[in-house]
């Protein structure tokens, strides 16, 4: 922290945190899939990342998993910080409030289906 201002994370750190998020989505899916009544079915969840102007859209199979803020700013009048994770309001737009941040040490704000309600 410099003069009370927290600097934005470096690009390499952002990429590592995004990789960790995708990996944790896969881990949560494997945990859920292990509890199914068909244990011989081994299917990986397909995660795709689509960068946009303000947000990175995360797609799971054929649906929107959620959005990640690329930089500090505001969304619908609510401040967002780089790395904030938001639920999807529609295919193109994130919901209003953040659910967690990819830089948090505790990554328990989401499931493989999407960010949790808080």
N, C-alpha and C positions, 0 to 999 in steps of 0.2 A: 504494500500500500504506500503510495507516494502522496504526501500532503492530504491524507484522508480520502484519496481517490484510488479505487481499485482499478488497475489497468486491465484492458481487455485481454483475454487469453490469446496466446500466439496461435497462428493457423495450424501448426503441427499438433498442438494440444487439442484444438477443436476436432481435428480429424481422428485423433486417438480416442477422444471421448465419444465421438459418433460410432467408431468401431466397437467400443465397449458397450454402447447402447444396443447395437444390432446383435452383438454376441449375447448380451443378457436377454434379449427377446427370444433368441434361439434356445437359451438355457431354460427359460420359463416355459417355452413350448414343449421341450423335451420332458420337463417335470410334469406338465399336464398330460402329455401323450402317454407317459408311463402308467398313468392311472386308468387308461381306457380299458374296456373289456376285450379289445383286440390288440394284444401286445405284439403280434407278428406284423402289424402294419407299421412300417417305418417310413414316414414322410416328413421331410423338412419343410418348415414354413419358408415361403419365398419372400424375402425382404428386398425392396428396391428403393433407392434414394434418388429423388428428383429435386435438384436445387432450383429455387425460384429467386425472385428479386429480394424479398425480405425473409422468407422462410424456406426451410428444406422440408419437402413433403416426403414422408416415409410411407411406402405402400407395402401392405401385407397381402400376398396373393393378388386378388382383384379389388381390394378395398383400401381406403386410406387408414393407416394405423394412427397417424398423428402428424404434428408439425414441430420443427425445431427452429427457434429464432436464430438468424445468422448474425445479428448485431443488436446492440442496445437501441432502444427506441420506444415507441408506443404502438399498441394495437387496440383499436376501438376505445381509445381513451385510457387504457390501462398500460402502465409501463412494463416493458419486457427487457430482459437482460439476455445477452448472447448465450445461447445454450438452453434457454427455457423451452420446456416441452409443453405443447398445447394439444388438447383433443381436437378432432376434426368437427367443424360445424357443418361442412358440406365437402364435396369432392375438391373444391377450389379454395376454401377458406377455413382458417383455424377458428376455434371457439375463443371466447373472450379471455378466460383466465388461465394462468399457467398451472401445471400439475406437478412440475419438478424441474430439475436442471440436470443436464448431462454431466456437469462438473461436480455434482454432489457425490460425496463418498457413499452415502446410503442410497442405493438404487432400488427402492421399494415402492415407487409411485406409479408403476405400470405393470401390466400383464402382457402376454403375447398378443392379446386381442386389442390392446390400446392403453393409453394412459388412464389411470383410475380417476374417479370422481373424488373430490376432496371436500 
